[in-house]
Amino acid sequence: MGPALSCSLHLLLLLAAFCLLPWHPAVSALQDVTAELFGSEAWGTVAAFGDFNSDKQTDIFLIRSKNQLIILLADVKTPYFKPKPKVVLQWNDVLITNVVPGDYDGDSQMDVLLSLQSKNLKDNTTVVIFWGNNQTLDQKLYTTLNHSFLDEPLVLDFNGDMIPDIFGSIKGNTRPQICSLIGRNQTWLSALDSAIQMYVPHSHAFIDLNKDFTADLFLTTKEPDGIKFEIWENKDGNFSKAPAPYDTKKPPNAKRIGQSAFADFDGDGQQEHLLPVCADEDCHESIIYRHLPGSKQWTPILSNLKNGDTLWGFISQEPTSLLPFPVPIIIHLGDYNMDGFPDALAILKNTSGSNTQAFLLENVPCNDASCKPVGRMFKVLWELSDLNQIKNAVVATFFDIYEDGILDLLVLNENKGKSEFTIHALRNNFDADAYFVKVIVLSGLCSNDCPDKVTPFGVNQPGPYIMYTTADANGYLKNASAGQLSQSAHFALQLPYVVLGLGRSANFLDHLYVGIPRPQGEKSIRKREWTAIIPNSQLIVIPYPHDSPKSWSAKLYLTPSNIVLLTAIALIGVCVFILAIIGILHWQEKKADDREKRQEAHRFHFDAM
């Protein structure tokens, strides 16, 4: 190879290295994709999410006409969500107030729990379960629970058998009750060993709060002097009340209390309690507090809701003609920008007007003295044009529309003259120069030998806990955690999977831990660790058998990000360019060699003469 070719290759390799440097595209706004997703079906009340037909795509459960359940199945062709034949309740004067998909009889097929109330909202909550059979629901095949609940029930795995149970207070019994439906037979028992009066509307949760990878029970209780939050720990398969420091009363300045939410807010692997409150009856002063279980301190992480001269505040929706039951103050959590810190969606009201809008609350480093103990805070993103155009918003939540690991937005709003809510789908066009891991933990009741050859990918499972540890771009330890389906009442709208952001570090995940609830009498932790997980991947964990974590299996599905595709395109382009230059240089060098040979031959012939 000649010196000219060697020099050219050096320059080309430098060019290739420059082209393959990480590229950081600009952050863009949200994009309205409602028509592409729903076509003419963008109406109704979004009530739950779940993979009903086990195709590894998340379907949407809607309430329409106040007493109809509609399932929009995900499809690969537009519109991407199409309705399944509806289930119409046959009772008169009944409202559906909640929908919770799950496998309640342990046959690895998705059933659907409905919470029902009479139209006058004076009766207790009746629970009906429609039984799934071969990815269908038969409206004639259902079970009505023998007892009514004083409030919407919490769905959890109380005894660690990976079959959801139903928890709540019933009339005439001071102790909370558990209803188990294994084999579709009702079994009722007292859940806890003491009498508790539940606050209505409650914000109970089934989530690990002491970092032992076993879900604990968080309760919202009522006392003569107000609300108290209690934690019941699971240390041996039984729930026992945590020591006194874990009992917490509401913040002293709170006049109105919203729904509790739980997230690893500061990225330390520990779940924190987030509570939206109003410091006055009119919610002119709205605050989100963060509380660490076991401490007494409430730290404000969002307290200034003023945009210019306009003051905004939380709102609890009172019953209307479209939504005949109240919606409490609630925030929905999700890592919008995949930086490893959960963001939030909230409905805010213009305190000087009547407009309500959905706003994105970004989790950012703290810049105020009040949030210094936490180190992070929520910042309202006031200027998101597509989101701001949706007036009279009622509910906003996160949803991975395209199953690409990027959390998009669904917003419900009320339009005058319409008898149903309008659904808006907003695609998250945040730059893809960030990474994630998406984890779904299944029941593990079967693996490859499921009855009726059912593929067990779709059944929602409450209680699993996921945490990762890795190194960020600067080499510092980074971790994050989340619970799967920890809440199920009062428009919790939690996804049946967990999406954890990794930031802009493309490193492999050093450790990914998955834990599931333990059975009664069992002290050992049921936890499995995986190492070197590829970023931008979806991990489907099958904990089978439950008591042998070493035998648990995980199916990995890779979702390439834009930076991976751009890198591949750049690499292919550079390789083609290098090959073309090499070909040209090789051809020129061959011509030069032929010329030298001819001159050598001519010189030899001339000398011979």
C-alpha positions in Angstrom: 0.0 0.0 0.0 1.5 3.4 -1.0 2.0 6.4 1.3 -0.9 8.3 -0.4 -3.4 5.4 0.4 -2.2 5.2 4.0 -2.6 8.9 4.6 -6.1 8.9 3.1 -7.2 6.0 5.3 -6.0 7.9 8.4 -8.1 10.9 7.4 -11.1 8.7 6.7 -10.9 7.0 10.1 -10.8 10.4 11.8 -13.8 11.4 9.8 -15.6 8.2 10.8 -14.8 8.8 14.5 -16.2 12.3 14.3 -19.4 11.2 12.5 -20.0 8.6 15.2 -19.9 11.0 18.1 -23.2 11.2 20.1 -25.6 13.6 18.5 -28.0 15.6 20.7 -31.0 16.6 18.8 -33.2 19.5 20.1 -36.1 18.8 22.4 -39.4 19.2 20.4 -42.9 19.7 21.5 -45.7 17.1 22.0 -47.6 16.0 18.9 -51.3 15.3 18.7 -51.8 11.7 17.2 -55.4 11.2 18.4 -56.8 10.4 14.9 -53.9 8.0 14.1 -54.5 6.1 17.3 -58.3 6.1 17.8 -59.9 7.2 14.5 -63.6 7.7 15.4 -63.3 5.9 18.8 -61.6 8.8 20.8 -64.4 9.2 23.4 -65.2 7.7 26.7 -63.5 7.5 30.1 -60.1 5.8 30.2 -60.3 3.5 33.2 -57.4 1.0 33.0 -54.6 -0.6 30.9 -53.7 -4.2 30.3 -52.7 -6.7 27.6 -56.1 -8.4 27.2 -55.3 -10.6 24.2 -51.7 -11.5 25.2 -50.1 -10.1 22.1 -47.5 -8.1 24.2 -49.2 -4.8 23.3 -51.1 -2.8 25.9 -54.9 -2.4 25.4 -57.1 0.3 26.8 -60.2 -0.2 28.9 -62.9 2.5 28.5 -66.2 3.3 30.3 -68.9 4.6 28.1 -72.5 5.5 28.8 -71.6 5.2 32.5 -72.4 1.5 32.5 -70.6 0.0 29.5 -67.1 -1.5 29.4 -65.3 -1.2 26.1 -61.8 -2.7 25.4 -59.8 -1.0 22.7 -57.3 -3.6 21.4 -53.9 -2.5 20.1 -53.3 -3.2 16.4 -50.4 -2.7 14.0 -52.5 -0.8 11.5 -54.2 2.6 11.9 -56.2 3.3 13.8 -53.9 1.6 16.3 -56.7 0.9 18.8 -59.9 -0.8 17.8 -62.9 -1.7 20.0 -63.6 -5.2 21.2 -67.3 -6.1 21.4 -68.6 -4.3 24.5 -69.9 -5.7 27.7 -73.1 -4.0 28.7 -74.2 -4.4 32.3 -77.8 -5.6 32.7 -78.6 -3.8 35.9 -80.6 -0.6 36.0 -79.4 2.5 37.8 -75.8 1.3 38.1 -72.6 3.2 37.3 -69.1 1.8 36.7 -66.7 3.7 38.8 -63.5 1.6 38.4 -62.0 -1.1 36.2 -59.2 -3.4 37.4 -57.9 -6.1 35.0 -56.2 -9.2 36.5 -56.2 -12.9 36.9 -58.4 -13.4 39.9 -59.0 -17.2 39.6 -55.4 -18.3 38.8 -56.0 -19.7 35.3 -53.5 -17.3 33.6 -56.2 -15.5 31.7 -57.2 -12.0 32.2 -60.4 -11.3 34.1 -61.9 -7.8 34.7 -63.1 -6.4 38.0 -65.7 -3.7 37.9 -66.6 -1.4 40.9 -70.3 -0.4 40.7 -72.4 2.1 42.5 -76.0 3.1 42.3 -76.8 6.4 40.4 -77.6 8.2 43.6 -74.1 7.3 45.0 -75.6 6.6 48.4 -75.0 2.9 48.4 -71.8 1.1 49.0 -69.5 -0.1 46.2 -70.5 -3.5 44.7 -67.8 -5.5 43.0 -68.4 -7.7 40.0 -65.8 -9.9 38.2 -66.2 -10.9 34.6 -64.3 -14.1 33.9 -62.0 -14.3 31.0 -62.1 -17.3 28.7 -59.9 -17.6 25.6 -59.3 -13.9 25.4 -62.9 -13.0 25.5 -65.4 -11.8 28.2 -68.8 -13.4 28.4 -71.3 -10.9 30.0 -73.3 -13.8 31.4 -70.2 -15.3 33.1 -69.5 -13.2 36.2 -69.3 -13.3 40.0 -70.8 -10.7 42.3 -69.0 -10.5 45.7 -71.1 -11.3 48.7 -70.2 -8.1 50.6 -70.2 -4.5 49.4 -67.2 -2.2 50.2 -67.4 1.2 51.8 -65.1 2.5 49.1 -63.4 1.3 45.9 -61.3 -1.7 46.8 -57.5 -2.1 46.5 -56.3 -5.0 44.4 -53.2 -6.7 45.9 -51.5 -10.0 46.4 -52.2 -10.5 50.1 -50.9 -14.0 50.6 -48.1 -14.1 48.1 -49.5 -16.7 45.7 -49.3 -14.3 42.8 -53.1 -14.3 42.4 -54.7 -10.9 43.0 -56.9 -10.5 46.1 -59.4 -7.8 46.9 -58.9 -5.6 50.0 -61.2 -3.1 51.6 -63.6 -2.3 54.4 -67.1 -3.7 54.4 -70.2 -2.5 56.3 -70.6 -3.9 59.7 -67.0 -5.0 60.2 -64.4 -2.8 61.8 -61.5 -4.8 60.4 -60.5 -4.6 56.7 -61.4 -7.7 54.8 -59.6 -9.7 52.1 -61.6 -11.6 49.4 -59.8 -14.4 47.5 -61.3 -16.0 44.4 -59.1 -19.0 43.7 -61.2 -21.4 41.6 -63.9 -18.7 41.5 -64.9 -19.5 45.0 -65.1 -16.6 47.5 -63.1 -16.8 50.6 -63.3 -13.9 53.1 -61.0 -13.2 56.0 -59.9 -10.3 58.2 -56.8 -8.8 56.7 -55.3 -7.1 59.7 -55.3 -7.7 63.5 -56.8 -4.4 64.5 -59.8 -2.3 63.8 -59.2 0.6 61.4 -61.5 3.2 60.0 -60.6 4.0 56.4 -60.6 7.5 55.0 -62.8 8.0 51.9 -61.6 8.4 49.2 -58.6 6.3 50.3 -55.2 6.2 48.6 -54.0 2.8 49.8 -51.0 1.2 48.1 -49.3 -2.2 47.9 -45.6 -1.3 47.5 -42.2 -2.0 49.1 -41.4 0.9 51.5 -38.5 -0.5 53.4 -36.2 -1.7 50.5 -36.5 -5.4 51.1 -38.2 -6.2 47.7 -41.4 -7.3 49.4 -44.5 -5.2 49.0 -45.8 -3.6 52.2 -49.3 -2.1 52.8 -49.8 1.6 53.0 -53.2 2.7 54.4 -55.0 6.0 54.5 -56.9 6.0 57.8 -59.3 8.4 59.6 -58.9 9.7 63.1 -61.0 12.2 65.1 -58.4 14.9 64.5 -57.8 14.2 60.8 -56.1 11.8 58.5 -53.3 9.4 59.4 -51.0 7.4 57.1 -50.1 3.9 58.3 -47.5 1.4 57.0 -48.0 -2.3 57.6 -44.8 -4.2 56.9 -44.5 -7.7 55.4 -41.6 -9.3 57.2 -42.7 -13.0 57.3 -45.6 -13.1 54.9 -47.9 -11.5 57.5 -48.6 -7.8 57.8 -47.7 -6.1 61.0 -48.0 -2.5 61.9 -44.7 -0.6 61.6 -43.3 1.2 64.6 -44.7 4.5 65.7 -42.4 6.7 63.6 -43.9 5.3 60.5 -47.4 6.6 61.4 -47.7 10.0 59.9 -50.3 12.7 60.0 -51.1 15.0 57.2 -49.0 18.2 56.8 -50.1 20.7 59.4 -51.1 23.4 56.9 -53.2 21.0 54.7 -56.8 21.8 54.4 -57.7 19.5 51.5 -55.9 16.2 50.8 -55.3 14.6 47.5 -54.4 11.0 46.5 -51.0 9.7 47.8 -48.6 8.6 45.1 -45.3 6.7 45.4 -42.1 7.2 43.5 -38.3 7.0 43.8 -38.3 10.8 43.5 -34.6 11.5 44.1 -33.1 8.3 42.5 -31.8 6.6 45.6 -33.7 3.3 45.3 -36.1 4.2 48.1 -39.8 4.9 47.5 -41.1 8.2 48.8 -44.6 9.3 49.6 -45.8 12.2 47.4 -48.9 14.1 48.5 -50.8 16.9 46.7 -52.6 19.2 49.1 -54.3 22.6 49.3 -53.4 24.9 52.1 -56.8 26.6 51.8 -60.3 25.5 50.9 -60.2 27.2 47.5 -56.8 25.7 46.5 -55.3 29.1 45.8 -52.2 27.7 47.5 -51.5 24.3 46.1 -48.5 22.2 47.2 -46.9 18.8 46.6 -45.1 17.4 49.6 -42.5 14.6 49.7 -42.3 12.4 52.7 -39.8 9.6 53.4 -41.4 6.7 55.4 -40.1 6.7 58.9 -39.5 10.4 59.1 -41.7 13.2 60.4 -40.7 15.8 57.9 -42.9 16.9 55.0 -40.8 18.7 52.3 -42.5 20.8 49.7 -41.3 19.9 46.2 -43.8 22.1 44.3 -45.3 25.2 45.9 -45.3 28.0 43.3 -48.1 27.6 40.8 -48.1 31.1 39.4 -47.5 31.6 35.7 -47.1 35.3 35.1 -50.1 37.0 36.6 -52.2 33.8 36.5 -52.4 31.7 39.7 -53.2 28.0 39.2 -54.3 25.4 41.8 -55.3 21.8 42.2 -58.9 20.8 41.6 -61.0 17.9 42.8 -63.7 17.2 40.2 -67.2 17.3 41.6 -69.8 15.0 40.1 -71.0 16.1 36.7 -73.4 14.8 34.1 -70.4 13.2 32.3 -68.7 11.9 35.4 -71.3 11.3 38.1 -68.8 10.5 40.8 -66.1 12.8 42.2 -62.4 12.6 41.1 -60.0 13.5 43.9 -56.9 15.6 43.5 -54.4 13.2 41.9 -51.1 13.3 40.1 -49.9 10.6 37.7 -46.2 9.7 37.7 -43.9 8.7 34.8 -40.3 9.4 33.6 -41.2 11.7 30.7 -37.6 12.6 29.7 -36.0 9.3 30.7 -33.4 10.9 33.0 -34.1 8.4 35.8 -36.2 10.8 37.9 -40.0 10.5 37.7 -42.0 13.4 36.4 -45.8 14.0 37.0 -49.0 15.1 35.3 -51.5 17.2 37.2 -54.8 18.9 36.4 -54.7 22.5 37.5 -57.5 25.2 37.5 -57.1 28.9 36.8 -58.1 30.3 40.1 -59.4 33.5 38.5 -61.4 31.7 35.9 -63.0 28.3 35.2 -60.5 26.7 32.8 -58.8 23.5 33.8 -55.7 22.2 32.0 -53.3 19.4 32.2 -49.7 20.4 33.0 -46.4 18.4 33.0 -44.4 18.7 36.1 -40.7 18.0 35.4 -38.4 16.6 38.1 -35.4 19.0 38.2 -32.6 19.8 40.7 -33.8 21.9 43.6 -33.3 25.7 43.3 -35.2 26.7 46.4 -34.2 26.5 50.1 -37.4 24.7 51.0 -36.6 21.6 49.0 -32.9 21.4 49.8 -33.4 18.3 52.1 -34.5 16.4 49.0 -32.3 18.0 46.4 -35.0 17.9 43.7 -38.3 19.5 43.0 -41.1 19.7 40.4 -41.1 22.4 37.9 -44.2 23.2 35.9 -43.7 23.2 32.1 -46.2 26.0 31.3 -45.4 26.3 27.6 -46.3 23.0 25.9 -48.5 24.1 23.0 -50.4 20.9 22.2 -51.1 20.3 25.8 -52.2 23.9 26.4 -54.7 23.6 23.6 -56.8 21.0 25.5 -59.2 23.0 27.6 -61.5 21.7 30.4 -59.2 18.8 31.1 -60.3 16.2 33.7 -57.7 13.5 33.8 -54.2 13.2 32.4 -51.9 10.1 32.5 -48.9 8.5 30.9 -49.1 5.7 28.4 -46.5 4.1 26.1 -48.5 4.5 22.9 -46.0 2.9 20.4 -44.5 0.4 22.8 -41.1 2.0 22.3 -40.3 2.7 26.0 -41.1 6.5 25.6 -44.0 7.6 27.8 -46.6 9.5 25.9 -49.7 11.3 27.2 -53.4 10.7 27.3 -55.7 13.5 28.3 -59.5 13.5 28.9 -61.5 16.7 28.6 -65.1 17.8 28.6 -66.6 19.5 25.5 -69.9 21.4 25.6 -72.7 19.6 23.9 -71.1 16.2 24.1 -72.3 13.4 26.4 -68.8 11.7 26.7 -65.3 12.8 27.5 -63.0 13.3 24.5 -59.7 11.4 24.5 -56.5 13.2 23.3 -53.3 11.3 22.6 -50.1 13.3 22.6 -46.9 11.7 21.3 -43.8 12.5 23.3 -41.2 13.8 20.9 -38.5 14.3 23.5 -35.1 13.7 22.0 -34.2 10.0 21.9 -30.7 10.6 23.1 -31.6 9.0 26.4 -32.1 5.4 27.4 -34.5 3.2 29.4 -35.4 -0.2 30.6 -39.0 -1.5 30.5 -39.9 -4.4 32.8 -43.1 -6.4 33.2 -43.3 -9.1 35.8 -45.9 -11.8 35.2 -47.6 -14.0 37.7 -45.4 -17.0 37.1 -48.2 -19.4 37.7 -47.0 -21.3 34.6 -44.2 -21.0 32.2 -44.4 -23.0 29.0 -47.0 -25.5 30.2 -50.0 -23.1 30.8 -53.5 -24.6 30.7 -55.4 -24.3 27.4 -52.1 -23.3 25.8 -52.5 -19.7 27.0 -49.6 -17.3 26.5 -49.2 -15.7 30.0 -47.8 -12.4 28.7 -50.9 -10.3 29.4 -52.1 -10.7 32.9 -51.7 -7.6 35.2 -49.8 -8.4 38.4 -49.8 -6.2 41.5 -46.9 -6.2 43.9 -43.6 -6.9 42.1 -40.8 -4.4 42.9 -38.0 -3.5 40.4 -34.7 -1.7 41.0 -31.5 -1.2 38.9 -28.0 0.1 39.7 -25.6 1.3 37.0 -23.0 4.0 36.3 -24.0 7.2 34.7 -22.0 9.0 32.0 -19.7 10.5 34.6 -19.0 7.2 36.3 -21.2 7.9 39.4 -23.5 5.2 40.8 -27.0 5.7 39.6 -30.1 3.7 40.6 -33.9 3.9 40.4 -36.8 1.8 41.6 -40.5 1.4 41.1 -43.4 -0.8 42.1 -45.6 -2.5 39.6 -49.4 -1.8 39.9 -49.2 -0.5 43.5 -52.5 1.3 43.4 -55.8 0.5 41.7 -58.6 2.8 43.0 -59.8 6.3 42.2 -58.3 6.7 38.7 -54.9 5.4 39.6 -54.4 4.5 35.9 -51.1 2.7 36.5 -49.5 0.9 33.6 -49.0 -2.9 33.8 -45.3 -2.5 33.4 -42.5 -0.3 34.8 -40.4 2.1 32.6 -37.2 3.3 34.3 -35.1 6.0 32.6 -31.3 5.6 32.4 -30.4 9.1 31.3 -27.8 9.6 28.6 -25.6 6.8 29.7 -25.6 3.9 27.2 -23.8 1.6 29.6 -25.2 -1.8 30.4 -27.2 -2.0 33.6 -24.8 -3.4 36.2 -27.6 -5.0 38.2 -31.4 -5.3 37.8 -33.3 -6.7 40.8 -36.9 -8.0 40.7 -38.7 -9.0 43.9 -42.2 -10.5 44.4 -44.5 -10.8 47.5 -43.7 -13.6 49.9 -46.3 -16.2 51.1 -47.5 -16.3 54.7 -45.0 -17.7 57.1 -42.1 -17.3 54.7 -39.2 -15.1 55.9 -36.9 -15.4 53.0 -37.0 -12.8 50.3 -38.1 -13.9 46.8 -35.7 -11.8 44.7 -33.7 -12.4 41.5 -30.8 -10.4 40.1 -29.8 -10.0 36.4 -26.6 -8.4 35.3 -25.4 -6.7 32.1 -28.9 -5.8 30.8 -28.8 -4.0 27.5 -30.3 -0.5 27.6 -33.4 0.3 25.6 -34.8 -3.2 26.1 -38.0 -4.7 27.4 -37.6 -7.4 30.0 -40.5 -9.8 30.5 -39.9 -11.6 33.8 -41.6 -15.0 34.5 -41.0 -15.9 38.2 -41.6 -19.6 37.8 -41.5 -21.4 40.2 -42.2 -18.7 42.8 -40.0 -20.2 45.5 -36.9 -20.7 43.3 -35.7 -17.4 42.1 -32.6 -19.0 40.5 -35.1 -20.7 38.1 -36.9 -17.5 37.1 -36.6 -16.7 33.4 -36.5 -13.4 31.6 -37.2 -12.7 27.9 -35.4 -9.7 26.5 -36.7 -7.6 23.6 -34.5 -4.9 22.3 -35.9 -1.5 21.2 -33.3 0.4 19.2 -33.2 4.2 19.9 -32.8 6.9 17.3 -29.2 7.3 18.3 -28.5 3.6 17.5 -30.2 3.9 14.1 -28.3 7.1 13.4 -25.0 5.5 14.4 -25.8 2.5 12.2 -26.6 4.8 9.2 -23.4 6.8 9.8 -21.3 3.7 10.1 -22.7 2.2 6.9 -22.3 5.5 5.1 -18.7 5.9 6.3 -17.9 2.2 5.3 -19.3 2.7 1.8 -17.4 6.0 1.5 -14.1 4.3 2.6 -14.6 1.4 0.2 -15.2 3.9 -2.6 -12.0 5.8 -1.8 -10.1 2.6 -1.4 -11.3 1.4 -4.8 -10.4 4.7 -6.5 -6.9 4.7 -4.9 -6.4 1.1 -5.7 -7.4 1.7 -9.3 -5.0 4.7 -9.5 -2.2 2.7 -8.0 -2.8 -0.1 -10.4 -2.6 2.3 -13.3 0.6 3.6 -11.9 2.0 0.1 -11.6 1.0 -0.7 -15.2 2.7 2.4 -16.4 5.9 1.5 -14.6 5.8 -2.0 -16.0 5.5 -0.6 -19.6 8.3 1.8 -19.0 10.5 -1.0 -17.6 9.7 -3.2 -20.5 10.5 -0.4 -23.0 13.7 0.4 -21.3 14.9 -3.2 -21.3 14.1 -3.5 -25.0 15.9 -0.3 -25.8 19.1 -1.4 -23.9 19.1 -4.7 -25.7 19.4 -3.0 -29.0 
